[in-house]
């Protein structure tokens, strides 16, 4: 989620705050000073390679392994940069045509109908679905890319400082959602195939998206346009996502609250308040009454879900799988458990909210494709409590169990899922420092939780899993699932990376002095895991605070250099880096550069807000007639080979 909108600290409150033990009590229980130094932090820089606050200083951390690549220098400018020996090529940009017969993008002649045939705006999640190779052996696949949100002053000519027209609001809707398109690799270069039979757009205007699972048909999902509560127009704020073991594409709906205006009244008022509805970030309600909660109080309940799409069938109906709960899903990364069940992890991307996993009731058998059908409609949703003794308790959100009863306002499982946040509050889940990507590694049985930041956390509401007040840099938690069983209801956790500048006084006072050159990073957001178990962490933080543009840092998760981080890729100014994703052979790393030029707070000194006519960068085209364009890049090693080796 973009820092420039300053949204995450300004919306709903979590009523469970203020009930946690003090930091001193928890730290004393969880760590000795020596244990904390070994398991949580480490800020030593050895032989010119910075562990930063990324360095989990194990006993061997003073003997880092040989760097697999020469890391970049810190900095901010109008270009993107990749480590020496690698190429980072633009694969597709906002406005590039997906459908046959369409010409080059003209940003001065936009329409909603045209945008629905082109690659959308502000690309976020990137998923890769392999296809059989071409006759000549070229590698092929489908890319599934989310489009999270729009920035009218940057994408629409003359939009800065005025109200948008109805037609411009429709363009914004058409630029949301997701894109599915075919790509092929010729030599070392990937290109997308315009007009492929697989190419498809799903948008906020898609007329039919089905609601399925326990909440489908609930009166709380019914509207004047859909009295059955079973069909939604469109999907919103599609941040991260996932690819299931059977190859379907999951779009996560995140900050849906921002699209609604009006006054919350009636039986949904408290529910809306917990989700920050109305957010009032968009003008759509001026032209479309369904985004006015005074007219349609149930419409917000139809967003905040996980949407499943079959990328192999462009005619298939997308489905909102309500069994996975309703909250601000950052993503939906899944793993095929050893017993055949499928487990889907997700973070609720807001300060003081929670980490979840969903375990299917049924089992997936790759030899029996029919077992995948509607697998995500039945199962158990769990929320995490991180205990001071290093345990994780996964607590089920099931109607009738514990406090999830009629006495607390739940009439059935549909209510528990529609009000997932309130149900988790009542169970006593651990309020986290903005949980974003939650990525399982099936090879190690570990799960990595990106906690981006939380400057609202104060010294009187710290806990072992969130041990810093005014946490501007974030941290990464590692969950170890019991004996590699991702469906386990009790796990363990440890602190893999405590992010930030080791020169910050608070860090020095706690853990001793440290120095850093390039390796430290702040605000971890998304993560990919390569075949060696190494993390590739993308960031969404302040260029000024982090003294660097956002980018991708390679982080060792094992061995004597566990926790060491190295800067691999830098975005142009004003951007965040989203959706890092490897091909199965680890020879290509796809990544999405989102909102380039949005703020450009560090370079150049841009006294005015960035606009279509006057952005802080014109990346990637650097054409005076073109605004900055969010784009997906394909990174390959020069001469071939695996990334980072």
Buried (B, 14 or more C-beta within 10 A) or exposed (E): BBBBBEBBEEBBEBBBBEEBBEBEBBBEEBBEEEEBBBBBBBBBBBEEBBBBBBBBBBEEBBEBEEBBBEBBEBBBBBBBBBBEEBBBEBBBBBBBBBBEEBEEBEBEEBEBEBBBBBBBBBBBBBBBBEBEEEEEEEBBBBBBBBBBBBBBBBBBBEBBEEEBBEEBBBBBBBBBBBBBBBBBBEEBEBBBBBEBEBBBBBBBBBEEBBBBBBBBBBEBBBBEEBEEBBBBBBBBBBBBBBBBBBBBBBBBBBBBBBBBBBEBEEEBEEBBBBBBBBBBBBBBBBBBBBBBBBBBBBBBBBBBBBBBBBBBEBEEBBBBBBBBBBBBBBBBBBBBBEEBBBBBBBBBBBBBBBBBBBBBEBBBEEEEEEBBEEBBBEBBBBBBBBBBEBEBBBBBBBBEEBEBBEEBBBEEBBBBBBBBBBBBBBBBBBBBBBBBBBBBBBEBBBBBBBBBBBBBBEEEBBBBBBBBBEBBBBBBBBBBBBEBBBBBBEBBBBBBBBBBBBBBEEBBEBBBEBEBBBBBBBBBBBBBBBBBBBBBBBBBBBBEBBBBBBBBBBBBBEBBBBBBBBBBBBBBBBBBBBBBBBBEEBBBBBBBBBBBBBBBBBBEEBEEBBBBEEBBBBBBBEEEEBBBBBBBBBBBBEEEEBBBE
